[in-house]
Amino acid sequence: MAVISSTGTTFITGTGDIIGEVTAISFSGVSATEIETSNLADNNKKYILGTVDGGTVEVTVNAIGSIPSVLVAGDATPTAFSIRFGGAGAGYTATFSAFVQSVKPEAGVDQVVKNTYTLQISSLVVMS
């Protein structure tokens, strides 16, 4: 079984703009509410699936010039994103829509400027 290297991972907007050189990615995970539907005639508890929460993703990148205008925190419309793990020809791609919760630039003496984006996922994450 081959493993996937994180080398070459890219963070891209739905319009194809590369957002920066990815240095770290963290997904919080998807969760769903369980709704109990048991009644007095049941011998076992019964459940149905409630609302799905796509979770959040935090992506840290080395800044590569201008920040795409689509990355504005607080925009009322979700934006399409994709994260390509492992670069072209290897790995897989996670595609999703999300609201930009925050953009945190970080700079220091003798350091690369980094931006950390926190995104609230508003759709299913499609892995391909």
PLY file of the C-alpha trace (Angstrom):
ply
format ascii 1.0
element vertex 128
property float x
property float y
property float z
element edge 127
property int vertex1
property int vertex2
end_header
0.00 0.00 0.00
1.40 3.38 -1.01
1.20 6.34 1.32
0.42 9.88 0.20
3.02 12.56 0.80
1.80 16.01 1.78
4.41 17.50 -0.56
2.73 19.44 -3.34
-0.58 19.95 -1.48
-2.47 22.98 -2.82
-5.36 25.12 -1.52
-7.46 26.49 -4.39
-10.62 28.59 -4.75
-13.47 27.40 -6.94
-12.26 29.80 -9.65
-8.84 28.12 -9.72
-6.88 30.78 -7.79
-4.07 29.25 -5.73
-4.31 30.75 -2.27
-0.76 30.06 -1.08
1.86 27.44 -0.38
0.20 25.12 2.16
2.17 24.51 5.36
-0.58 22.96 7.54
-4.17 21.72 7.26
-6.51 20.56 10.01
-10.09 19.30 9.52
-12.28 19.26 12.65
-14.39 16.40 11.29
-18.00 15.98 10.26
-20.68 15.39 12.87
-24.40 14.70 12.81
-27.15 14.99 15.37
-28.87 11.78 16.46
-32.60 12.09 17.04
-34.09 9.42 19.28
-37.37 8.04 17.93
-37.98 5.25 20.47
-41.43 4.64 21.89
-42.81 2.53 24.74
-43.38 -0.51 22.49
-39.69 -0.67 21.48
-37.23 -3.10 23.08
-34.26 -1.12 21.73
-33.67 2.57 21.24
-34.18 3.84 17.69
-32.51 6.81 16.06
-32.66 8.81 12.85
-30.00 11.11 11.49
-30.50 14.80 12.10
-28.68 17.82 10.73
-25.13 17.27 9.46
-22.43 19.74 10.48
-19.56 19.84 7.96
-17.16 21.09 10.62
-14.30 23.47 10.04
-10.98 23.38 8.26
-7.99 25.50 9.20
-5.41 26.04 6.46
-2.08 27.81 6.97
-0.22 29.01 3.88
2.91 30.93 2.99
1.63 34.15 1.43
2.38 34.43 -2.30
1.36 38.00 -3.07
-2.18 39.28 -3.06
-4.96 37.48 -1.21
-7.81 36.47 -3.56
-10.78 38.82 -2.99
-13.01 35.78 -2.34
-11.30 35.28 1.03
-13.15 37.88 3.06
-14.25 36.89 6.55
-17.94 37.37 7.22
-19.18 37.08 3.62
-22.79 35.84 3.63
-22.26 33.52 0.66
-20.21 30.31 0.86
-17.28 29.92 -1.53
-16.12 26.78 -3.36
-12.69 25.44 -2.35
-10.57 22.42 -3.08
-7.55 20.98 -1.34
-5.39 18.73 -3.49
-3.40 16.42 -1.23
-0.14 15.10 -2.65
0.14 17.28 -5.74
-0.75 16.55 -9.34
-0.94 12.89 -10.35
-0.96 11.53 -6.80
-3.20 11.62 -3.80
-6.75 12.92 -3.80
-8.79 16.12 -3.79
-11.27 17.34 -1.15
-13.86 19.71 -2.65
-16.36 21.68 -0.56
-18.14 25.00 -0.02
-17.41 27.06 3.07
-17.85 30.40 4.79
-14.62 32.21 5.65
-14.73 32.64 9.44
-11.35 34.31 9.85
-8.15 35.28 8.08
-5.14 35.66 10.38
-1.94 37.05 8.85
1.28 36.45 10.77
4.64 38.10 10.18
7.90 38.32 12.07
11.53 39.33 11.66
13.32 37.03 9.18
10.18 34.95 8.62
7.85 34.19 5.74
4.46 35.92 5.94
1.82 33.29 6.74
-1.96 33.48 6.52
-4.22 31.13 8.46
-7.75 30.68 7.11
-10.53 29.18 9.22
-13.43 27.96 7.08
-16.87 26.75 8.24
-17.79 23.98 5.81
-21.36 24.37 4.52
-21.60 21.34 2.22
-20.57 17.74 1.99
-16.83 17.25 1.51
-16.41 15.30 -1.70
-13.22 13.23 -1.87
-12.06 12.23 -5.34
0 1
1 2
2 3
3 4
4 5
5 6
6 7
7 8
8 9
9 10
10 11
11 12
12 13
13 14
14 15
15 16
16 17
17 18
18 19
19 20
20 21
21 22
22 23
23 24
24 25
25 26
26 27
27 28
28 29
29 30
30 31
31 32
32 33
33 34
34 35
35 36
36 37
37 38
38 39
39 40
40 41
41 42
42 43
43 44
44 45
45 46
46 47
47 48
48 49
49 50
50 51
51 52
52 53
53 54
54 55
55 56
56 57
57 58
58 59
59 60
60 61
61 62
62 63
63 64
64 65
65 66
66 67
67 68
68 69
69 70
70 71
71 72
72 73
73 74
74 75
75 76
76 77
77 78
78 79
79 80
80 81
81 82
82 83
83 84
84 85
85 86
86 87
87 88
88 89
89 90
90 91
91 92
92 93
93 94
94 95
95 96
96 97
97 98
98 99
99 100
100 101
101 102
102 103
103 104
104 105
105 106
106 107
107 108
108 109
109 110
110 111
111 112
112 113
113 114
114 115
115 116
116 117
117 118
118 119
119 120
120 121
121 122
122 123
123 124
124 125
125 126
126 127
